[in-house]
Amino acid sequence: MTPGLQIEMLNDRINAIADAITRLRQGERRHAEARSVRGNLMDILDLIERNPGVDAAVDDLRSGVCALVEAEPSEGGLEARRVRLICDAYSRLLDRLRAAGTELADKGANG
């Protein structure tokens, strides 16, 4: 695989995760979006060299998404906190990928 194709595929996965997080924030199709996030995170790990920081960030985001989906609907405060934690975990993932030397053109999930 050429480096350009690898970067394009990686950015496609990052953008798909950002889209899924946006839909999770809106409360849409939570189980389907969680599966999408998990699948894209596994693809990211396949596309980059092993890196403990990236592995930890992937695990944090996956765990946060799972916790949000598995939790009972609650008052706005707790759910808002879980969504905020997911957005923070996504930001950490991007930071760790950049620190590992990965070129990213993310569109973000915090907006």
C-alpha positions as CSV (number, residue, x, y, z in Angstrom):
1,M,0.0,0.0,0.0
2,T,1.4,3.4,-0.9
3,P,1.8,6.0,1.9
4,G,-0.6,8.3,0.2
5,L,-3.3,5.6,0.1
6,Q,-2.6,4.7,3.7
7,I,-3.0,8.4,4.8
8,E,-6.2,8.7,2.8
9,M,-7.7,5.5,4.3
10,L,-6.7,6.6,7.8
11,N,-8.3,10.0,7.3
12,D,-11.5,8.3,6.0
13,R,-11.6,6.3,9.2
14,I,-11.0,9.4,11.4
15,N,-13.8,11.3,9.6
16,A,-16.2,8.3,9.9
17,I,-15.5,8.2,13.6
18,A,-16.2,12.0,13.8
19,D,-19.5,11.5,12.0
20,A,-20.5,8.6,14.3
21,I,-19.7,10.7,17.4
22,T,-21.9,13.5,16.0
23,R,-24.8,11.1,15.6
24,L,-24.1,9.6,19.1
25,R,-24.3,13.2,20.5
26,Q,-27.7,13.6,18.8
27,G,-28.9,10.3,20.3
28,E,-29.3,8.6,16.9
29,R,-28.8,4.9,16.2
30,R,-26.4,4.4,19.2
31,H,-25.8,0.7,18.7
32,A,-25.1,1.0,15.0
33,E,-22.8,4.0,15.6
34,A,-20.9,2.2,18.3
35,R,-20.3,-0.7,15.9
36,S,-19.1,1.8,13.3
37,V,-16.7,3.5,15.8
38,R,-15.3,0.1,16.9
39,G,-14.8,-1.1,13.3
40,N,-13.1,2.1,12.3
41,L,-10.8,2.1,15.4
42,M,-9.7,-1.5,14.5
43,D,-9.0,-0.3,11.0
44,I,-6.9,2.5,12.3
45,L,-4.8,0.1,14.4
46,D,-4.3,-2.0,11.2
47,L,-3.2,1.1,9.2
48,I,-0.5,2.4,11.6
49,E,2.6,1.0,13.3
50,R,2.1,-0.2,16.8
51,N,2.2,2.6,19.3
52,P,1.3,2.2,23.0
53,G,-0.1,5.8,23.2
54,V,-2.4,5.3,20.2
55,D,-3.4,1.9,21.5
56,A,-4.4,3.5,24.9
57,A,-6.3,6.3,23.1
58,V,-8.2,3.8,20.9
59,D,-9.1,1.8,24.0
60,D,-10.3,4.9,25.8
61,L,-12.6,6.0,23.0
62,R,-13.9,2.5,22.5
63,S,-14.7,2.2,26.2
64,G,-16.4,5.5,26.3
65,V,-18.6,4.8,23.4
66,C,-19.5,1.4,24.9
67,A,-20.4,3.0,28.2
68,L,-22.6,5.6,26.5
69,V,-24.5,3.0,24.5
70,E,-24.9,0.5,27.4
71,A,-26.0,3.1,29.9
72,E,-29.7,3.6,30.6
73,P,-31.0,6.9,29.3
74,S,-30.6,9.4,32.1
75,E,-31.1,13.0,33.1
76,G,-29.1,15.4,30.8
77,G,-26.2,15.8,33.2
78,L,-24.8,12.3,33.2
79,E,-25.4,11.7,29.5
80,A,-23.8,15.1,28.7
81,R,-20.8,14.1,30.7
82,R,-20.4,10.8,28.9
83,V,-20.7,12.5,25.5
84,R,-18.0,15.1,26.7
85,L,-15.8,12.2,27.7
86,I,-16.1,10.6,24.3
87,C,-15.3,13.9,22.6
88,D,-12.2,14.3,24.8
89,A,-11.1,10.7,24.0
90,Y,-11.5,11.4,20.3
91,S,-9.3,14.5,20.7
92,R,-6.7,12.5,22.6
93,L,-6.7,9.9,19.8
94,L,-6.0,12.6,17.2
95,D,-3.3,14.0,19.4
96,R,-1.7,10.6,19.8
97,L,-1.9,9.9,16.1
98,R,-0.2,13.2,15.3
99,A,2.5,12.6,18.0
100,A,3.2,9.2,16.3
101,G,3.9,11.1,13.1
102,T,0.6,10.5,11.3
103,E,-0.7,13.1,8.8
104,L,-4.3,13.9,9.6
105,A,-6.9,16.2,8.1
106,D,-9.7,15.7,10.7
107,K,-13.0,17.6,10.6
108,G,-13.5,17.3,14.4
109,A,-16.2,16.0,16.6
110,N,-16.4,18.7,19.2
111,G,-18.5,21.2,17.3
